[in-house]
Amino acid sequence: MKHDDKRPWRKWYGTARWQQMRVHQLSSEPLCRFCLDAERVTEAEVVDHIKRHNGSPELFWDVENLQSLCAQCHDRTKREMERGKCVVRYGADGWPL
């Protein structure tokens, strides 16, 4: 069984509908949301689902469930959060957010 066979929703990322949603999200929120919380200005590169969709079409296609993140925040911070780890993020003043 191929990797994608276990998660058939992965093909949704290749659709024209998703590409349009992605362009719209990054246009309307061009900076990383997590970095902005920490008073850093970083270009967003990834459109992330705030709440994991786990194959739910309702959550996947919900524009209110999207946020823009930089690759580092998506690949590190968000991943750790989704794994249930306590992630402490810090603001520009050095205090936890």
N, C-alpha and C positions, 0 to 999 in steps of 0.2 A: 504494500500500500504506500503510495506516495505521500509525502508530508502534507501537501495541499488537500488530499482526499480526506484528511481528518478535520480540516477546517475549510469547508467549501465556500464560506463567506469571504475568504481571501481574494477571490476573483472580483469582488465588488470594488476593490481598490483600482482595478484596471478599467472600470467603466467610464464612459464620458460623463455620466451623472456625477460620479465621485470627483473627477478631475475639475468639473465646474464648481462643485462645492469647495474643493480645496483652494482653487484660485480665489473664489469669493472670500473664504475665511482669511487667507493670508493677505488679501487686499484690505479687508475691513479691520484686521488685527495683525499688523505687520511685525509687531515686536513680541518677544517671548513673554508670556504672562507671568511665569515664575520669576524671571529676571526682573521684570518691572516691580513685582512685589518686594524685591530686594534692592530697589532703586538703581538697577543696572539697565542699560539700554543695549539690547541684543536682538539682532534680526531673527525672526522666527523662520524656521525651515520646515517644520513638521506640523501637520494638522492632527491633533490628538483628540481621542474620545475621552471626555472627562470621566464619564462612567463607562466601565468596560461593557462592550456590547455582547461579547461571547456568542456572536452569531444572531443576535436579535435584530431583525431588520428595522424595527421601530427605533432602537437606540442607535444603530449604525447611521441611519439616514436623518436623524434628528439634528437639525442645525444648532439647536440650543445645547446640544451635548458635545460641541466642538470647542477647542481652544487651540491657540497657536503657541508653539513652544520651539525653542532652539533645540538642535540635535542633542546637545549635552544634557539639558534638563529632561528631554524625553527619554533618552537612552539610559540615564543614570537615576535621576531623582524620581521621575514618574514610575520607572520600573521597580525601584525599591519600595515605593509606596504601594504599588499593586501587589507586591509580594508580602505585604503586611508588616514591613519593617518601619520602625519609627525613624522618620527622616526629619532632622532639624535643619531648617533653612534660616539663614541669617540675613538681616537687612544691611544697608550700607553703613549703619551706625555700629554694627557688630553684635547687636542684640538679636535673639531669636525672633522669628516672625510668628 
